[in-house]
Amino acid sequence: MRNCIQLCRDCADFCRMCGSLTARNSDFMMNFMVLCADVCDACADECSKHDHEPCQACAEVCRRCADDCRRLSANA
């Protein structure tokens, strides 16, 4: 569970930063979205290994976030 918790915290930090960059229309937001998607995928992969309901919910949300980040960064 240690790796799961660490990845969840990393993912939350990346998502928060991505939101901040997007809110101020940063020149770096599109590049950061690609990286954020990678972190979200890693978190989803780890969380999906655990049968706990919060982990499964996290995995689902992380996958959606990764998809959204990739879609938005591709439209740049």
C-alpha positions as CSV (number, residue, x, y, z in Angstrom):
1,M,0.0,0.0,0.0
2,R,3.0,2.3,0.5
3,N,3.5,2.7,-3.3
4,C,-0.2,3.2,-3.8
5,I,-0.4,6.0,-1.3
6,Q,2.7,7.7,-2.7
7,L,1.4,7.6,-6.2
8,C,-2.0,8.9,-5.1
9,R,-0.3,11.9,-3.4
10,D,1.9,12.5,-6.5
11,C,-1.1,12.3,-8.7
12,A,-3.0,14.8,-6.6
13,D,-0.1,17.2,-6.7
14,F,0.3,16.9,-10.5
15,C,-3.5,17.4,-11.0
16,R,-3.5,20.4,-8.7
17,M,-0.5,21.9,-10.7
18,C,-2.1,21.1,-14.0
19,G,-5.3,22.9,-12.8
20,S,-3.3,26.0,-11.8
21,L,-1.4,26.1,-15.1
22,T,-4.6,25.8,-17.0
23,A,-6.4,28.4,-15.0
24,R,-3.7,31.0,-15.9
25,N,-3.4,29.8,-19.5
26,S,0.3,29.0,-19.0
27,D,2.5,28.4,-22.0
28,F,3.5,25.1,-20.3
29,M,0.0,23.7,-19.6
30,M,-0.3,21.5,-22.6
31,N,3.1,19.8,-22.0
32,F,2.3,19.4,-18.4
33,M,-1.0,17.7,-19.3
34,V,0.9,15.0,-21.1
35,L,3.0,14.4,-18.0
36,C,0.0,14.5,-15.7
37,A,-1.7,11.9,-17.8
38,D,1.3,9.6,-17.4
39,V,1.2,10.1,-13.6
40,C,-2.6,9.4,-13.5
41,D,-2.0,6.2,-15.5
42,A,0.6,5.0,-13.1
43,C,-1.7,5.8,-10.1
44,A,-4.6,4.0,-11.8
45,D,-2.4,0.9,-12.5
46,E,-1.3,0.8,-8.9
47,C,-4.7,1.4,-7.3
48,S,-6.4,-1.2,-9.5
49,K,-4.2,-3.8,-7.9
50,H,-6.0,-3.4,-4.6
51,D,-9.5,-4.6,-3.8
52,H,-10.4,-1.7,-1.5
53,E,-13.3,0.4,-2.8
54,P,-11.5,3.7,-2.4
55,C,-8.6,2.3,-4.5
56,Q,-10.9,1.1,-7.2
57,A,-12.7,4.5,-7.3
58,C,-9.3,6.3,-7.5
59,A,-8.2,4.1,-10.4
60,E,-11.4,4.9,-12.3
61,V,-11.1,8.6,-11.7
62,C,-7.4,8.6,-12.6
63,R,-8.1,6.9,-15.9
64,R,-10.7,9.5,-16.8
65,C,-8.3,12.3,-15.8
66,A,-5.5,10.8,-18.0
67,D,-7.9,10.5,-20.9
68,D,-9.1,14.1,-20.5
69,C,-5.5,15.4,-20.2
70,R,-4.5,13.6,-23.4
71,R,-7.5,14.8,-25.3
72,L,-7.0,18.4,-24.2
73,S,-3.2,18.4,-24.9
74,A,-3.9,16.9,-28.4
75,N,-6.2,19.8,-29.2
76,A,-3.5,22.4,-28.7
